[in-house]
Amino acid sequence: MTKTSFAESLADYSLAELMSKNVLTVYEGWSVKRLAGFFVKHGISGAPVIASDDELVGVVTQSDVVRFESREITEAEIKRLSQFYCGPFGGELGDDDLRHMREKANENCTVFSIMTPEVCAVDVATAVVEACQLIVEKHLHRLFVTDKGQLVGVVTARDIMAKLLEEQS
């Protein structure tokens, strides 16, 4: 398939025809713990993040969760933090107290604090060739599709290739 025939084949389709419309979304206020459970339950590795008004505000992936969970509290952090917090009887907090506070922070940390706020999204009217160029240039796994600012779908390179292969058979 030549570059021209590839582009011509893509011109026959709209993003609405290629995108997945049933997009699983997560809310920015969810805890990281809830997010991890959601990923496991649905067998997904990432999801768009929406605000309470359904505005697309970010993207979060398993890598974000792993990076957050694997963050170690260093001895330097323990010493620095212990200067600012006092124990129940007015003394400095011990190492175990600070580690416990860190564990509780993990339970209370929200998706908003670990998500990537830069979202690559295109309007549903965008030409498929333009969407492909963006996927390649930005090294994207998924490209979100919006209509009047609201998330309506997601398209992947796999979706596009599958349609082209289907056309060839």
LINSUL-V386310 format. One record per residue. N is the residue number from 0. RES is the residue in one small letter. PHI is phi in whole degrees, 0 to 359 (999 if undefined). OMEGA is omega as a letter, one per 20 degrees, with the letter a starting at -180 (NA if undefined). Layout:
# LINSUL-V386310
((N:RES:PHI:OMEGA) (N:RES:PHI:OMEGA))
This chain:
# LINSUL-V386310
((0:m:999:r) (1:t:280:r) (2:k:302:a) (3:t:294:a) (4:s:292:r) (5:f:298:r) (6:a:296:r) (7:e:295:r) (8:s:298:a) (9:l:292:a) (10:a:295:r) (11:d:285:a) (12:y:241:r) (13:s:252:r) (14:l:301:a) (15:a:300:r) (16:e:282:a) (17:l:265:a) (18:m:283:r) (19:s:275:a) (20:k:268:a) (21:n:270:a) (22:v:267:r) (23:l:280:a) (24:t:244:r) (25:v:236:a) (26:y:263:a) (27:e:300:a) (28:g:271:r) (29:w:297:r) (30:s:285:r) (31:v:298:r) (32:k:298:r) (33:r:296:r) (34:l:301:a) (35:a:301:r) (36:g:298:r) (37:f:296:r) (38:f:300:a) (39:v:295:a) (40:k:302:a) (41:h:261:r) (42:g:62:a) (43:i:242:a) (44:s:247:r) (45:g:189:a) (46:a:201:r) (47:p:288:r) (48:v:252:r) (49:i:240:r) (50:a:273:a) (51:s:297:r) (52:d:266:r) (53:d:68:r) (54:e:283:r) (55:l:288:a) (56:v:240:a) (57:g:177:r) (58:v:220:a) (59:v:226:a) (60:t:230:r) (61:q:301:r) (62:s:300:r) (63:d:297:r) (64:v:294:a) (65:v:298:r) (66:r:301:r) (67:f:293:a) (68:e:290:a) (69:s:272:r) (70:r:294:a) (71:e:269:r) (72:i:274:a) (73:t:275:r) (74:e:299:r) (75:a:297:r) (76:e:296:r) (77:i:301:a) (78:k:296:a) (79:r:296:a) (80:l:293:a) (81:s:295:r) (82:q:288:a) (83:f:260:a) (84:y:241:r) (85:c:250:r) (86:g:288:a) (87:p:299:a) (88:f:249:r) (89:g:92:r) (90:g:275:r) (91:e:291:r) (92:l:287:r) (93:g:277:r) (94:d:304:a) (95:d:296:r) (96:d:298:a) (97:l:292:r) (98:r:295:r) (99:h:297:r) (100:m:299:r) (101:r:297:r) (102:e:298:r) (103:k:294:r) (104:a:298:r) (105:n:300:a) (106:e:292:a) (107:n:261:a) (108:c:292:a) (109:t:258:r) (110:v:305:a) (111:f:306:a) (112:s:282:a) (113:i:243:a) (114:m:287:r) (115:t:266:a) (116:p:283:r) (117:e:278:a) (118:v:247:r) (119:c:269:a) (120:a:221:r) (121:v:230:r) (122:d:287:a) (123:v:302:a) (124:a:277:a) (125:t:297:r) (126:a:295:a) (127:v:300:r) (128:v:300:r) (129:e:297:r) (130:a:298:r) (131:c:299:r) (132:q:300:r) (133:l:295:r) (134:i:301:a) (135:v:290:a) (136:e:297:a) (137:k:264:a) (138:h:56:a) (139:l:270:r) (140:h:268:a) (141:r:214:r) (142:l:235:a) (143:f:279:a) (144:v:243:a) (145:t:238:r) (146:d:224:a) (147:k:55:r) (148:g:83:a) (149:q:261:r) (150:l:294:r) (151:v:237:r) (152:g:180:r) (153:v:218:r) (154:v:234:r) (155:t:239:r) (156:a:300:r) (157:r:298:r) (158:d:302:a) (159:i:291:r) (160:m:297:r) (161:a:300:r) (162:k:294:r) (163:l:294:r) (164:l:293:r) (165:e:300:r) (166:e:293:a) (167:q:286:a) (168:s:271:NA))
